């Protein structure tokens, strides 16, 4: 008997078939489209996402001699609205949408976001439900009237599979959950003038399990009644899949978001109001997901006329560490930045450019700038891990892994799995269906890591100084972000 796990990312949907030993035996992938119909908007067709999920599951299920269960993880945050019949009332508004940036800026500057952090453990961001709902009430109230539940991507897929509209506790964590009580907070709803939205919040459960409906079973090529598990959303499932299951263990996702995260026993609601805190079975995840990650790498490849990220890494190696004095601030998202600081006006910059710089210096500066952000986020966790486990598309770059080791001073280890988020869903599914005593026990049996990339002591000392310079340059440049925002609004 096999197990199928789905990882529905922002740009790629993956389904993985695990054999009886827990090994990856087949993987299917489908690209998805992020539409940007207006400046700052990031949307997806919800039906198209489901169709891509169905196609990948059908492809791998055809190679299975029976399936024990299906587990699902997916991109988090955003706003996936459905009506009373379970049909979409419009496109999904994604986690990296920026239409509500002005609202979030106002919440941050007034102190409202910091007040909410003391209950919720998560900073405000334009792609979180409270910001999107506020925007919709002002600009598309009819859609809200037609909607009966607000899901996330994982909740949408689970609903299509089982007919149940629920939320895993990880998805429900931000922005409306009182983390200590692990329940939706009317106080938080009131802070954001969103009492009216309480009817849209689905019941929150830890790793819900339900059965595959006959209609969904026919679509997926599986028997009706097959158990379906909703695992924590992708950044949390990925940490688990990398084996970060105990307090103090750290994971870095080198994907559409750069997400640096550490498992903690309890939420810290008294520290700086930055980052997010996610409820996990038996603990919490302190996470710092940025708005810009490997998209910056792809953007740079286009800018420099390179064919792929591997070529960027090769070009970067032609430059000495420090990129000849060229510094890069990688805040390229139209939504600004949310980790390890929140500023919807944040923008990227190449600093120190002169005729002495070539393409290799730009390539090196970009990878160094992204890596400085990883170190910055790791410092913000307040943890002192002994290693950093990494995954995501960027982890295929030996150049980048070496930079991460040198800049953070930590051994860097990759998972042996091709799809780490799906592996996390697999571990959760084993525990949720009683096939493993716990997620930690499942991880001990099934998580395998590759050899560590060790930091070079000399380069580490060099990058310690460069990191301080990076922070200074960012602080000085941040004063120009409001002016740049004004310029954008006039053009």
Secondary structure, 3 states (H helix, E strand, C coil): CEEEEEEECCCEEEEEEECCCCCEEEEEEEECCCECCCCCCCEECHHHHHHHHHHHHHHHHCCCCCEEEEEEEECCCCEEEECCCCCECCCEECCCCCCCHHHHHHHHHHCHHHHHHHHHCCCCCCCCHHHHHHHHHHHCHHHHHHCCEEECHHHHHHHHHHCCCEEEHHHHCCCCEECCCCEECHHHHHHCCCHHHHHHECEEECCCEEECCHHHHHHHCCCCCCEEEECCCHHHHHHHHCCCCCCCCEEEEECCCEEEEEEECCCCCCCCCCCEEEEECCEEEEEEECCCCHHHHHHHHHHHCCCCHHHHHHHHCCCCCCHHHCEEECCCCCCCECCCCCECCCCCEEECCCCCCCHHHHHHHHHHHHHHHHHHHHHHHCCCCCEEEEECHHHHCHHHHHHHHHHHCCEEEEECCCCHHHHHHHHHHHHHCCCCCCHHHHHHHHCCECCCECCCHHHHHHHHHHHHHHHHHHHHHHCCHHHHHHHHHHC
